[in-house]
Amino acid sequence: MLRGLKWGCLVVDVDKIRQWLQFAQQIQGSGDFWNSIFDKDFVNSNGQQQQQQQHYQMNNQTPHPFTMEQPTAPKDPFPLVDILADEQFLYIIAALPGVAKEDLNLAVTNDTVILKGIIKPLIPNTHTITAERKYGPFERAIKLTESIDASKIKAKYMNGLLIVSFERIIRNAEPIDIE
């Protein structure tokens, strides 16, 4: 009886292949393996799948590769900011490419700057092939590291950059008498 089949330089044991096929059929059952290998809900719900992908794109997140679970934290904060200081001012520079000035909101509460907005698609009524940019609503709270004068805040938006300047409150050290 022929136990091995030579295929190129590979020798295949026909009995072992037959055993593996029987084992796979026992586990799989009598259904067609290739028709049932993919989750029918996943294949047939392109609309729902697209909504989930848009959710992750808007929140700058990536789903788990084997499920559509939401990860625990976003990949990168958005918008990206630089915080700078000189003798008199504290500056926040936020990169907001493609965001219209009218779609931005800026607020200051105590020691936190809150930047909210929405990134609208530049070309409406299209479907996405590749999306590396962020779309949809965003919000970022930026904690200030020092005191500022809230009455002297200026904000300017140009070339996709929001530049916010705060006048710093410099407190001189007060001497304390030691008894």
Sequence and secondary structure as in RCSB ss.txt:
>XXXX:A:sequence
MLRGLKWGCLVVDVDKIRQWLQFAQQIQGSGDFWNSIFDKDFVNSNGQQQQQQQHYQMNNQTPHPFTMEQPTAPK
DPFPLVDILADEQFLYIIAALPGVAKEDLNLAVTNDTVILKGIIKPLIPNTHTITAERKYGPFERAIKLTESIDA
SKIKAKYMNGLLIVSFERIIRNAEPIDIE
>XXXX:A:secstr
   EEEETTEEEEHHHHHHHHHHHHHHH SS HHHHSS HHHHH HHHHHHHHHHHHHTT    TTS    SS S
S SS EEEEE SSEEEEEEE TT  GGGEEEEEETTEEEEEEEE  SS S   S   S  EEEEEEEE SS EEE
EEEEEEEETTEEEEEEEE           
